[in-house]
Amino acid sequence: MPQLELSAGVVDYEDTGGDGPVVVLLHGVAMDASLWDEVVPGLREEYRCVRPVLPLGGHRRPMRAGADLSVAGVARLVAEVLEKLELREVTLVLNDWGGAQALFALGLGERVGRLVLTSCEAFDNYPPGLPGRNLVTAARIPGGLAAAFGLLRFRPARRLPMTWGWMSKRPVAARVMDRWVRPAQTDPEIRRDLRAYLLGVPPREELLRWAEALRGFQGPALVAWAAEDKVMPVAHGRRLAELLPRASYVEIPDSRTLLPQDQPAELTRCLRKFLADTAA
């Protein structure tokens, strides 16, 4: 897997290459680029798909001690990825992680031409829902993250509402989730990085100011939300579509937050339609 040297450390990324328009796909907490494994095959023939592994707990290379891994800090790293790879007019696609509002609030979205938000943190929904609050609580307790991820060695525990049970309607494949949680289970420096992110959420007032910054994005946008989401309120998806000046909105049935896992075919269809409709 290729690597990029960023201000916070080295990050891995995947890149299908090619001369097509660039689609950058971002994952959420305690996941990695494999979140999109079922979506990329439906895009790669026409689009260059770039998938960085963000330092959100599913990464395998610890960041430098003391690196800024707050929500704003990770948004800056996304901007660095785009700059290092010399990518412009990208279609930025997010699921679960809501860093787009920080990216634009910090004035770092100049390389983004189109935006796709799929069931992600928005407004003041940080930490999101019961799973997010559970993780933040664990991060505040010495040894809490080690205990929380240790519990996930037992596969039935992964379907509890406080862990992953509300994140997807169907269980994420064991081999995929094993890959996601193993770094935080085995490496204390990965847990250190994750703790820095979880405890680096700004106050509610700042989060709401960040969300308002999305009004300034003038490119085409798609908001695709899981109709049965228990963690990212459907009302937030509708509000985002109203906030973005050129947004379209779609709800995808029979799914929860992790649309790339629950409904990859339908999500791919929505992405392809959006990309084709806004190609000009």
C-alpha positions in Angstrom: 0.0 0.0 0.0 1.5 3.4 -0.9 2.2 6.0 1.8 2.1 9.7 2.3 4.3 11.7 4.7 2.0 14.2 6.4 2.6 16.7 9.2 1.2 14.3 11.7 3.0 11.2 10.4 2.8 8.6 7.6 -0.6 7.5 6.3 -1.4 4.7 4.0 -3.7 5.1 1.0 -5.2 3.2 -1.9 -5.3 4.6 -5.4 -6.9 2.9 -8.4 -5.0 5.3 -10.7 -6.2 6.3 -14.2 -7.0 9.6 -15.9 -10.7 9.8 -14.9 -12.2 12.3 -12.5 -11.0 11.8 -9.0 -13.3 10.4 -6.2 -11.8 10.5 -2.7 -13.6 8.2 -0.2 -13.3 8.8 3.5 -14.1 6.4 6.3 -15.1 6.8 10.0 -13.8 6.0 13.4 -12.3 2.5 14.0 -12.5 1.7 10.3 -10.1 1.9 7.3 -10.3 2.2 3.6 -11.8 -1.2 3.2 -15.2 0.3 4.2 -15.5 1.1 0.5 -14.4 -2.3 -0.9 -17.9 -3.1 -2.3 -18.3 0.3 -3.9 -15.0 1.0 -5.6 -15.4 -1.8 -8.2 -18.5 -0.1 -9.6 -16.6 3.2 -10.0 -13.0 2.4 -10.9 -13.5 1.9 -14.7 -14.5 5.5 -15.1 -13.1 7.2 -12.0 -9.9 7.4 -10.1 -10.7 6.3 -6.6 -8.4 7.4 -3.8 -8.9 6.1 -0.3 -6.7 7.4 2.5 -6.5 5.6 5.9 -7.2 8.3 8.4 -5.8 8.1 11.9 -9.2 7.3 13.5 -8.3 4.1 15.2 -8.3 1.7 12.3 -4.9 2.9 11.0 -1.8 0.7 11.3 0.9 3.4 11.6 0.8 5.4 14.8 1.1 9.2 14.3 3.7 11.3 15.9 3.3 11.8 19.6 1.6 15.1 20.2 0.2 15.4 16.7 -3.1 17.3 16.4 -5.6 14.6 15.8 -8.7 16.6 16.9 -11.6 16.8 14.5 -10.0 19.9 13.0 -6.6 18.3 12.9 -7.8 15.3 10.9 -9.6 17.7 8.5 -6.3 19.4 7.9 -4.7 16.0 7.2 -7.4 15.4 4.5 -6.4 18.7 2.9 -2.8 17.6 3.1 -3.6 14.4 1.3 -5.3 16.3 -1.6 -2.3 18.6 -1.8 0.4 16.0 -1.6 -1.3 14.0 -4.4 -1.9 17.2 -6.4 -5.6 16.5 -6.7 -8.0 19.2 -7.8 -11.7 19.3 -8.4 -12.2 16.1 -6.5 -15.5 14.5 -5.5 -15.1 14.1 -1.8 -17.3 11.3 -0.3 -17.8 10.8 3.4 -19.5 8.1 5.4 -19.8 8.1 9.2 -17.0 10.8 9.8 -18.4 14.3 9.5 -15.2 16.2 8.8 -16.5 18.0 5.8 -18.0 20.8 7.9 -14.6 21.3 9.6 -12.8 21.2 6.2 -14.8 24.1 4.8 -15.0 26.1 8.0 -11.2 26.1 8.1 -11.0 27.2 4.5 -9.4 24.0 3.3 -11.9 22.9 0.7 -10.6 24.6 -2.3 -9.6 21.4 -4.0 -13.1 19.9 -3.6 -15.4 20.3 -6.7 -18.2 18.0 -5.6 -19.3 16.8 -2.2 -21.1 13.6 -1.2 -22.3 13.1 2.4 -23.6 9.7 3.3 -25.0 9.2 6.8 -22.3 11.0 8.7 -21.8 13.2 11.8 -23.3 16.6 11.3 -24.2 19.7 13.2 -23.5 19.0 16.9 -23.9 15.2 16.6 -20.4 14.6 18.1 -20.0 12.0 19.5 -22.7 10.4 17.4 -25.4 8.4 19.2 -24.9 5.6 21.7 -21.8 4.1 20.0 -20.0 7.4 19.9 -20.9 8.3 23.5 -19.7 4.9 24.6 -16.3 5.4 22.9 -15.8 8.8 24.4 -16.6 7.5 27.8 -14.1 4.7 27.3 -11.5 7.3 26.2 -11.9 9.3 29.4 -11.2 6.3 31.6 -7.6 5.0 32.0 -7.5 1.7 30.1 -11.0 2.2 28.9 -10.3 2.0 25.2 -8.2 -1.2 25.7 -11.1 -2.8 27.5 -13.7 -1.6 24.9 -11.8 -3.0 22.0 -10.9 -6.1 23.9 -14.6 -6.8 24.2 -14.9 -6.7 20.4 -12.8 -9.9 20.2 -16.1 -11.6 21.0 -18.2 -11.4 17.9 -21.6 -11.3 19.7 -20.4 -8.1 21.4 -20.1 -6.4 18.0 -23.9 -6.4 17.6 -24.6 -4.6 20.8 -26.3 -1.1 20.4 -23.4 0.5 22.3 -20.8 -1.0 19.8 -21.6 -1.7 16.2 -25.1 -3.1 16.4 -26.8 0.2 15.5 -24.2 1.1 12.8 -25.3 -1.4 10.2 -28.5 -3.3 9.7 -26.6 -6.5 8.8 -23.4 -7.6 10.6 -20.2 -6.4 9.0 -18.3 -9.5 7.8 -16.1 -10.8 10.5 -12.9 -10.6 8.4 -13.6 -6.9 7.7 -14.4 -6.0 11.3 -11.3 -8.0 12.5 -9.3 -5.8 10.2 -10.9 -2.6 11.6 -10.6 -3.3 15.3 -7.2 -5.1 15.4 -5.0 -2.0 15.5 -6.7 -0.6 18.5 -6.7 -4.0 20.2 -3.0 -4.6 19.8 -1.2 -1.2 19.7 -1.3 1.3 22.6 -0.1 4.0 20.3 -3.1 3.5 18.0 -5.3 3.8 21.0 -3.4 7.0 22.0 -4.2 8.5 18.5 -7.8 7.5 18.8 -8.1 9.0 22.3 -6.7 12.3 20.9 -9.4 12.3 18.3 -12.3 11.3 20.6 -11.3 14.0 23.2 -10.6 16.6 20.6 -14.2 17.5 19.7 -14.9 21.3 20.0 -17.8 22.8 21.9 -21.3 22.6 20.5 -21.4 26.3 19.4 -18.3 25.8 17.3 -19.7 22.6 15.7 -22.8 24.5 14.7 -20.7 27.4 13.2 -18.7 24.8 11.2 -22.0 23.4 9.8 -23.0 26.8 8.7 -19.8 27.1 6.7 -21.2 24.4 4.3 -23.5 27.2 2.9 -20.4 28.6 1.2 -19.8 25.4 -0.9 -21.0 26.3 -4.4 -20.3 22.9 -6.0 -22.8 20.1 -6.7 -23.6 18.0 -3.6 -25.4 14.8 -2.9 -26.7 13.9 0.5 -27.5 10.2 0.7 -28.9 9.0 4.0 -29.8 5.7 5.5 -33.5 5.6 6.0 -33.3 3.5 9.2 -30.3 5.3 10.7 -30.1 5.0 14.5 -26.9 7.0 15.0 -27.0 9.8 12.4 -30.5 11.3 12.5 -32.3 11.3 9.2 -33.4 14.9 10.0 -29.7 15.9 9.9 -29.5 14.6 6.3 -32.4 16.7 5.3 -31.0 19.7 7.0 -27.7 19.3 5.2 -29.4 19.1 1.9 -31.2 22.4 2.7 -27.9 24.0 3.9 -25.8 23.1 0.8 -26.8 25.5 -2.1 -26.7 22.9 -4.9 -27.6 19.7 -3.0 -29.8 16.8 -4.0 -31.1 14.4 -1.4 -31.9 10.7 -1.4 -32.8 8.2 1.3 -31.6 4.7 0.9 -34.0 2.1 2.4 -33.1 -1.0 4.4 -29.9 0.4 5.8 -28.3 2.1 8.7 -25.2 4.3 9.0 -22.7 2.1 7.1 -24.3 2.4 3.7 -21.1 1.1 1.9 -21.6 -2.1 3.8 -25.4 -2.4 4.1 -26.3 -1.2 0.6 -23.2 -1.0 -1.6 -25.0 -1.6 -4.9 -27.6 1.1 -4.3 -25.1 3.6 -3.0 -22.9 2.9 -6.0 -25.9 3.5 -8.3 -26.6 6.8 -6.5 -22.9 7.9 -6.8 -22.7 7.0 -10.4 -25.9 8.9 -11.2 -24.7 12.0 -9.3 -21.3 11.9 -11.0 -22.8 11.6 -14.4 -25.5 14.2 -13.9 -22.9 16.8 -12.6 -20.1 15.9 -15.0 -20.3 19.2 -16.8 
